[in-house]
Amino acid sequence: MANFSKSNVPQFSVDIYQNEYLPEGGREVNAIVTVTSTGGGTTGGLPLPTRPQPSAGGRTPISLRSPGHVPGTAPTGPAAAVVIMVDCSGSMDYPPTKMRNARDATAAAIDTLRDGVAFAVVAGTHVAREIYPAGGALAIADSSTRNQAKQALRKLTTSGGTAIGTWLTLAERLLATADVSIRHGILLTDGRNEHEKPEELKAALDACAGRFTCDARGVGTDWEVKELTGIASALLGSVDIVADPSGLAADFRQMMETAMGKEVADVSLRLWTPQGAEIGYVKQVAPTVEDLTSRRTEAGPRAGEYPTGSWGDESRDYHISVQVPAAGVGQEMLAARVSLVLPQPDGTSQVLGQGLVRAVWTDDMAASTRINPQVAHYTGQAELAQVIQQGLEARKQGDRDSATAKLGRAVQLASASGNEDTAKLLAKVVDVVDAATGTVRLKARVADADEMTLETRSTKTVRVKK
């Protein structure tokens, strides 16, 4: 469990947004769950929302505080460990500036490390090597070790192939030596994972899942988007493209600042449903779309937990769909109890916040057919991510009609929801004739970087317009 100083005391709240009214015999209940952590370090996610106070049961903030903190002492962050994995395969030397930028970016990340954080640097090729501090250990960040690590970066040379599973396995082994709660990886690659079988990478990801989070970055345009997004998804981290290697240093610095802002790890959403009710799906829908349904682990009778990873000062939204038993007009029931939980050393869990999802059957058609604005918005954002990916795949396969239809729908959804960043990326792949109707034409030529950027960032969402 993380240690918190007096000035780093996160408070968690759980807010539920839904239309609880169902028509007679209705069974599907949808709700948006907003989880917010405040009062800790730097902001690591969405801007904190301003919201009306929910009804009773919708918000239960609970503070975490280090029992060993002495009032008046200097604030420190929670105990943390970070491993930076740098691709050193032969392709990183083409052009030579790519490797130079990777070294500079890693140095920038090292400079951003907070004093007292355990860290290591790994060089990744078809094998993984410890560059610093070596010997199967982690160094503790201070001015001396940061300088030593940056000196070690000068010895990075390019050769060999790419076997990312070996990099992750070494990172997990190094991170496991630290008795800390926040374990984080940063992974940079410029190519495809060509020197190990897909099942070997999957096995490595399965072994690392839940052990540490990992942000992944692809530099240039010769890497595989689905491969890298799969890695970040499995390890509950972010993914992005850095098409121009000169942008690596700023991106690495930002990634490390976000990692240093994390205050508590291993937080899960626990969903309890009554007899006869079943969870349809659980998706994170902001700041990115991530389906968590298959990651459920049982947590007692009628309850399951879904991992959310590490938290700093941030807010995230989740879409929960529950199937309830059909009932008649006038009946009501608790469809689900949503709890944010943190595991304790003794095997129990601390409840950080809680909210209730309700179902009420009515013959008021206006009430039962009204779609909650948050639910409607995020349903559209999830569809936006899906049609972008489907449209780009159809374009790669030469199916122009399907690509035009899917990407046109994406333009329409991005315009309607105010997702301006995605709209700008779409405009580099299609000519927009009418955004409101989704009328577009495929561009004859599209830069690889523009297509990959759209695909990589397709899951980024925007919040409901106020």
C-alpha positions in Angstrom: 0.0 0.0 0.0 1.2 3.5 -0.9 2.5 5.9 1.7 0.9 9.4 1.7 2.3 12.5 3.2 0.1 15.2 4.8 0.0 17.1 1.5 -0.6 14.1 -0.6 -3.9 12.7 0.7 -6.1 11.4 -2.1 -9.8 11.5 -1.6 -11.9 9.2 -3.9 -15.5 9.8 -4.9 -17.9 7.7 -6.9 -20.7 9.4 -8.8 -23.5 7.6 -10.7 -25.3 9.0 -13.7 -28.2 7.0 -15.1 -31.9 7.0 -16.1 -33.2 4.5 -13.6 -36.7 4.2 -15.2 -37.5 1.1 -17.3 -40.7 0.2 -19.1 -42.7 -2.7 -17.9 -40.7 -5.8 -18.6 -37.5 -3.8 -19.3 -34.2 -5.5 -18.4 -31.2 -3.4 -19.4 -29.9 -0.8 -17.0 -27.1 1.5 -18.1 -25.0 3.8 -15.9 -22.0 6.0 -16.2 -19.7 5.8 -13.1 -17.4 8.8 -12.5 -14.5 8.0 -10.2 -12.5 11.0 -9.1 -9.3 11.2 -7.0 -8.3 14.6 -5.6 -5.8 16.0 -3.1 -2.8 14.0 -4.2 0.1 14.9 -6.6 0.1 16.2 -10.2 -2.8 15.5 -12.4 -2.4 12.3 -14.3 -5.7 12.1 -16.2 -8.7 14.2 -17.1 -9.3 17.6 -15.6 -11.4 17.2 -12.5 -15.1 17.7 -13.4 -17.5 20.1 -11.8 -20.7 18.2 -11.2 -24.0 18.7 -9.4 -24.1 16.7 -6.2 -25.6 13.3 -6.8 -28.4 11.7 -4.7 -27.6 9.9 -1.5 -25.4 6.9 -2.0 -23.8 8.5 -5.1 -20.7 9.8 -3.4 -18.6 8.5 -0.6 -15.1 10.2 -0.3 -12.5 8.4 1.8 -9.1 9.7 2.6 -5.9 7.7 2.7 -3.1 8.9 4.9 0.3 7.5 5.8 0.2 6.5 9.5 3.9 7.3 9.8 3.7 10.9 8.5 5.0 13.5 10.9 3.2 16.8 10.7 5.4 19.6 9.5 7.9 17.5 7.6 8.7 17.9 3.9 6.1 16.3 1.6 7.2 13.2 -0.3 5.4 11.0 -2.8 4.5 7.4 -2.4 7.1 4.7 -2.7 7.6 3.9 -6.4 9.7 2.1 -8.9 10.2 2.7 -12.6 11.9 0.7 -15.4 12.6 2.4 -18.8 12.8 0.0 -21.7 14.6 1.4 -24.8 14.5 -0.3 -28.2 18.1 -0.7 -29.3 17.5 -3.0 -32.3 19.3 -2.3 -35.5 16.5 -0.3 -37.0 16.9 2.4 -34.4 20.1 3.5 -36.2 18.1 4.5 -39.3 18.3 7.4 -39.3 21.1 7.8 -36.6 19.2 10.7 -35.1 16.5 8.2 -33.9 18.8 6.6 -31.4 20.2 9.9 -30.3 16.7 11.2 -29.7 15.9 8.0 -27.7 18.9 8.6 -25.5 17.9 12.3 -24.9 14.3 11.2 -24.1 15.5 8.6 -21.6 17.8 11.2 -20.0 14.8 13.6 -19.8 12.7 10.9 -18.1 15.6 10.2 -15.6 15.8 13.9 -14.8 12.1 13.9 -13.9 12.4 11.1 -11.4 11.6 12.1 -7.9 14.3 11.6 -5.2 13.9 8.2 -3.6 12.2 6.5 -6.5 13.8 3.1 -7.5 14.6 2.9 -11.2 16.5 1.0 -13.9 17.1 1.3 -17.6 16.8 -1.7 -19.9 18.1 -2.0 -23.5 15.8 -4.1 -25.6 16.7 -6.1 -28.7 16.0 -9.8 -29.4 17.2 -10.1 -25.7 16.9 -7.7 -22.8 20.0 -6.2 -21.1 20.2 -4.1 -17.9 22.1 -0.9 -18.8 21.8 0.7 -15.4 22.4 -0.1 -12.5 22.9 -3.7 -13.6 23.3 -6.7 -11.4 19.5 -7.4 -11.1 18.9 -4.5 -8.9 17.3 -1.0 -8.9 19.0 2.3 -8.2 17.5 4.9 -5.9 17.1 8.2 -7.6 19.2 11.1 -6.4 21.6 13.6 -8.1 24.4 11.0 -8.2 22.5 8.0 -9.6 20.7 10.2 -12.1 24.0 11.4 -13.5 25.4 7.8 -13.5 22.4 6.6 -15.4 22.7 9.3 -18.0 26.4 8.4 -18.4 25.4 4.8 -19.0 23.0 5.9 -21.8 26.1 6.9 -23.8 27.0 3.2 -24.1 23.7 2.3 -25.8 24.4 0.9 -29.2 22.1 -0.6 -31.9 22.1 -4.2 -33.0 19.9 -7.3 -33.3 16.2 -7.7 -33.5 13.0 -7.1 -31.4 11.5 -9.4 -28.8 9.4 -7.2 -26.5 8.3 -10.0 -24.3 11.9 -10.4 -23.0 12.0 -6.7 -22.2 8.8 -6.8 -20.2 9.9 -10.0 -18.4 13.1 -8.4 -17.3 11.3 -5.2 -16.2 8.9 -7.3 -14.1 11.8 -9.1 -12.5 13.5 -5.8 -11.6 10.4 -4.2 -10.3 9.6 -7.2 -8.2 12.8 -6.5 -6.1 11.2 -3.2 -4.8 8.9 -3.3 -1.9 6.7 -0.5 -3.2 3.1 0.0 -4.3 3.6 2.0 -7.5 5.4 0.0 -10.2 5.6 1.5 -13.6 7.2 0.8 -17.0 7.9 3.0 -20.0 8.5 1.2 -23.3 9.8 2.7 -26.5 10.0 0.8 -29.8 10.3 1.7 -33.5 9.5 -1.7 -35.0 7.4 -4.8 -35.0 7.9 -7.6 -32.6 9.5 -9.9 -35.2 11.9 -12.0 -33.1 9.5 -13.8 -30.8 6.2 -15.6 -31.5 2.9 -13.9 -30.7 2.2 -16.5 -28.0 5.5 -15.7 -26.3 4.6 -12.0 -26.1 1.1 -12.9 -24.8 2.6 -15.2 -22.1 4.9 -12.3 -21.0 1.9 -9.9 -20.9 -0.1 -12.4 -18.9 2.8 -12.8 -16.4 3.2 -9.0 -16.1 -0.5 -8.0 -15.9 -1.3 -6.8 -12.4 2.4 -6.6 -11.6 3.1 -3.2 -13.1 1.5 -0.6 -15.4 3.3 0.3 -18.6 3.1 3.3 -21.0 4.1 2.4 -24.6 5.4 4.7 -27.3 6.0 4.0 -31.0 8.6 6.2 -32.7 8.5 6.6 -36.5 6.0 4.6 -38.6 7.5 1.1 -38.9 5.8 -0.4 -35.8 2.5 -2.1 -35.5 -0.3 -0.1 -33.9 -2.4 -3.1 -32.7 0.7 -4.7 -31.2 1.6 -1.7 -29.1 -2.0 -0.9 -28.1 -2.4 -4.5 -27.0 0.7 -4.1 -24.7 -0.6 -0.9 -23.2 -4.1 -2.3 -22.8 -2.9 -5.5 -21.0 -0.8 -3.4 -18.6 -3.3 -0.6 -18.0 -1.1 2.1 -19.5 -1.2 4.7 -22.2 -0.1 4.3 -25.8 0.8 7.0 -28.4 2.8 7.6 -31.5 5.8 9.9 -31.7 6.1 10.2 -35.5 9.0 12.7 -35.3 11.8 11.4 -33.0 12.6 15.0 -32.0 9.4 15.0 -30.0 10.5 12.1 -27.8 12.1 14.1 -25.0 9.0 16.2 -24.3 6.8 13.1 -24.4 9.0 11.1 -22.1 9.2 13.9 -19.6 5.4 14.2 -19.6 5.0 10.4 -19.2 7.4 10.4 -16.2 5.7 13.4 -14.6 2.4 11.6 -14.8 3.9 8.4 -13.3 5.4 10.5 -10.5 2.0 11.9 -9.8 0.5 8.5 -9.1 -0.5 8.1 -5.4 -2.2 4.7 -5.1 -2.0 1.5 -7.0 -4.0 -1.7 -7.6 -7.4 0.0 -7.3 -10.4 -2.0 -8.6 -14.0 -1.5 -9.3 -16.1 -4.0 -7.4 -19.6 -4.7 -8.8 -22.2 -6.5 -6.7 -25.4 -7.6 -8.3 -28.5 -9.1 -6.6 -29.9 -12.6 -7.4 -31.1 -12.7 -11.0 -29.0 -9.7 -12.2 -25.9 -10.0 -14.4 -23.2 -7.6 -15.5 -23.5 -7.1 -19.3 -20.2 -5.2 -19.7 -17.9 -2.8 -18.0 -15.9 -0.3 -20.1 -13.7 2.6 -19.2 -15.0 5.4 -21.5 -12.8 8.3 -20.4 -10.1 9.4 -20.9 -9.9 6.5 -23.3 -12.1 3.6 -24.3 -11.0 0.3 -22.7 -13.2 -2.8 -22.4 -12.7 -4.3 -18.9 -15.4 -7.0 -19.1 -13.1 -10.0 -19.6 -10.8 -8.9 -16.8 -13.3 -9.7 -14.1 -12.1 -11.7 -11.1 -14.6 -13.1 -8.6 -14.8 -11.3 -5.3 -17.3 -13.2 -3.2 -21.0 -14.1 -3.8 -22.5 -12.1 -6.6 -19.5 -9.8 -6.8 -16.6 -9.3 -9.3 -13.7 -6.9 -9.5 -12.3 -5.1 -12.5 -8.7 -3.6 -12.4 -8.3 0.2 -12.9 -4.5 0.5 -12.2 -2.8 3.4 -10.5 -4.3 6.8 -9.6 -3.1 10.3 -9.1 -5.2 13.5 -9.2 -7.6 12.5 -12.0 -11.0 11.5 -13.0 -12.2 8.6 -15.1 -15.6 7.5 -16.4 -16.9 3.9 -16.7 -19.9 2.6 -18.5 -21.7 -0.3 -16.8 -24.5 -2.3 -18.3 -26.6 -4.6 -16.1 -29.2 -7.1 -17.1 -31.9 -7.3 -14.4 -35.0 -9.6 -14.0 -38.1 -8.2 -15.7 -40.6 -6.7 -13.4 -43.9 -4.9 -13.4 -44.9 -1.2 -13.0 -44.2 0.2 -9.6 -41.5 -2.2 -8.7 -37.9 -1.1 -8.0 -34.7 -2.8 -7.1 -31.0 -2.2 -6.6 -29.4 -3.2 -9.9 -25.8 -3.0 -8.8 -23.6 -1.7 -6.0 -20.4 -0.1 -7.3 -17.4 0.1 -4.9 -13.9 1.4 -5.5 -11.7 -0.9 -3.4 -8.0 -1.2 -2.5 -6.5 -4.5 -1.3 -4.9 -4.5 2.2 -1.9 -6.6 3.4 -4.2 -8.8 5.5 -6.2 -9.9 2.5 -9.2 -7.6 3.1 -10.2 -4.6 1.0 -10.6 -1.0 1.9 -13.6 0.7 0.3 -12.6 4.0 -1.1 -16.0 5.1 -2.5 -19.3 3.6 -3.3 -22.4 4.3 -5.5 -25.7 2.6 -6.3 -27.3 1.7 -9.7 -31.1 1.5 -9.5 -33.9 0.1 -11.6 -37.5 1.5 -11.3 -40.3 0.2 -13.6 -42.9 2.7 -14.8 -45.7 3.2 -17.3 -44.6 6.8 -17.9 -43.2 6.5 -21.4 -41.5 9.8 -21.3 -39.5 8.7 -18.2 -38.6 5.3 -19.5 -37.5 6.3 -22.9 -35.3 9.2 -21.8 -31.7 8.5 -22.4 -29.3 9.9 -19.8 -27.0 12.4 -21.5 -23.8 10.8 -20.1 -24.8 7.3 -21.2 -25.8 8.6 -24.7 -22.5 10.6 -25.1 -20.2 7.7 -24.1 -22.1 5.2 -26.2 -21.3 7.5 -29.1 -17.7 7.8 -28.1 -17.3 4.0 -27.9 -18.9 3.7 -31.4 -16.5 6.4 -32.6 -13.5 4.4 -31.6 -14.9 1.3 -33.2 -15.8 2.8 -36.6 -12.4 4.5 -36.9 -10.7 1.2 -36.4 -13.1 -0.6 -38.8 -12.8 2.1 -41.4 -9.0 2.1 -41.4 -8.9 -1.7 -41.6 -11.4 -1.6 -44.6 -9.1 1.0 -46.2 -6.1 -1.2 -45.8 -8.0 -4.1 -47.4 -9.0 -2.0 -50.4 -12.7 -1.9 -49.5 -13.3 1.8 -50.3 -17.1 1.7 -49.9 -16.9 0.3 -46.4 -14.0 2.6 -45.4 -15.9 5.6 -46.6 -19.1 4.6 -44.7 -17.3 3.9 -41.5 -15.0 6.9 -41.5 -18.0 9.1 -42.5 -19.8 7.9 -39.5 -16.7 8.6 -37.4 -16.7 12.2 -38.7 -20.4 12.6 -37.9 -19.9 11.3 -34.3 -16.8 13.4 -33.7 -18.6 16.5 -34.9 -21.7 15.8 -32.8 -19.8 15.1 -29.6 -17.3 18.0 -29.9 -14.3 15.7 -30.1 -12.2 18.2 -32.0 -8.9 16.4 -31.7 -10.3 13.3 -33.4 -12.1 15.4 -36.0 -8.8 17.0 -37.0 -7.1 13.6 -37.3 -9.9 12.3 -39.4 -9.6 15.3 -41.7 -6.1 14.1 -42.6 -7.5 10.8 -43.9 -10.7 11.9 -45.5 -12.0 15.0 -47.2 -15.0 16.2 -45.2 -17.9 17.3 -47.4 -20.5 17.5 -44.6 -19.6 16.7 -41.0 -23.2 16.7 -39.7 -24.3 14.0 -42.2 -21.0 12.2 -42.3 -20.5 12.8 -46.0 -16.8 12.2 -46.8 -14.4 11.2 -49.6 -11.3 9.1 -49.0 -8.1 11.0 -49.7 -6.1 9.6 -52.5 -2.9 9.8 -50.6 -2.5 9.6 -46.8 0.8 9.9 -44.9 1.6 6.8 -42.9 2.1 8.9 -39.8 -1.4 10.5 -40.2 -3.1 7.1 -40.5 -1.2 5.6 -37.6 -1.8 8.6 -35.4 -5.6 8.3 -36.1 -5.6 4.6 -35.3 -3.4 5.0 -32.2 -5.5 7.8 -30.8 -8.9 6.5 -31.9 -9.8 5.5 -28.3 -9.3 9.0 -26.8 -12.6 10.5 -25.7 -14.0 13.8 -24.6 -16.3 14.5 -21.7 -20.0 15.4 -22.0 -20.6 19.0 -23.0 -21.8 21.1 -20.1 
